[in-house]
Amino acid sequence: MDELLGAKDIRQIAAALSVRPTKTLGQNFVVDANTVRRIADAAKLAADDVVLEVGPGLGSLTLALLPRCARLHAVEVDGRLASALRPTVEARAAHDASKLTVHHADAMTITATEFDVPPTALVANLPYNVAVPVVLHLLAVLPSLQRGLVMVQAEVAQRMTADPGSKIYGVPSAKLAWYARARRAGAVPRGVFWPVPNVDSALVAFERHDPPPGDRAKVFKVIDAAFAQRRKVLRGALAGWAGGADAAERILTAAGVNPRLRGEALRISDFAQIAAHQETP
């Protein structure tokens, strides 16, 4: 059975490193072994998966993931935690330590060149303040990522998995839909963390799919414009992007999209059609 970390273990490791969780880095460590085991099970890893774990912290989730995969790349921005991760794994899971590669790096700067074996699955407890940008960045730069399970703030999970037509459907949901199909995969109570956050958390699972035809950067500009002023219908919301309200209406009509709709009504394929019909100045 996995020798996972409990609350006492985590506090002892943190004390030895003189580490106090910081809000700046969004550090909230999971101290409940059953929760860690549930997350690892929910990731549904295959034996040949190469896992990317962002923000491994003190190693709670790392220890649960290593027996379930072929390789694990752990990306940690805090140098003290990065240097301590391998000793923790060697002390508690020596038979799996050879699977682990630790990267002392910011996940927002990671590129495919950093990995000798490309990651196939993302499993991570993500800092609340950067969760969406990290997921979108990794999906953009790592085409090898086929699926993932991330723990994020419950409100962020709702936005990431919202469907068109929902009041909370917006930029995160639309941009994530370009890359993958996302769904809620369970709730995580705040009491399993140290320190205890003032918000609840949730799991988001995703599976990559083929994006609609089109240029991603251009489509994302349409998404940003459509949701910059949520109360405006598309004719007005896209006026700045299109070069005027009349131009926006012509583009929307050509794309087969009602100019009187709001951005929250559109699927990712609709945004791609709009971008494809952008007029050349």
Salt bridges, closest charged atoms under 4 A:
ASP2 OD2 - ARG68 NH1 3.24
GLU3 OE2 - ARG92 NH1 3.40
ASP9 OD1 - ARG92 NH2 3.11
ASP41 OD1 - ARG68 NH2 2.76
ASP49 OD2 - ARG147 NH2 2.10
ASP78 OD2 - ARG80 NH2 3.44
ASP96 OD2 - HIS95 NE2 3.37
ASP96 OD1 - LYS99 NZ 3.26
ASP116 OD1 - ARG71 NH2 3.29
ASP116 OD1 - HIS73 NE2 3.95
GLU155 OE2 - ARG159 NH2 2.54
ASP200 OD1 - ARG190 NE 3.00
ASP224 OD1 - LYS175 NZ 2.87
ASP246 OD1 - ARG235 NH2 2.48
GLU249 OE1 - ARG235 NE 2.40
GLU264 OE1 - ARG230 NH2 3.36
ASP270 OD2 - ARG267 NE 3.44
GLU279 OE2 - ARG250 NE 2.94
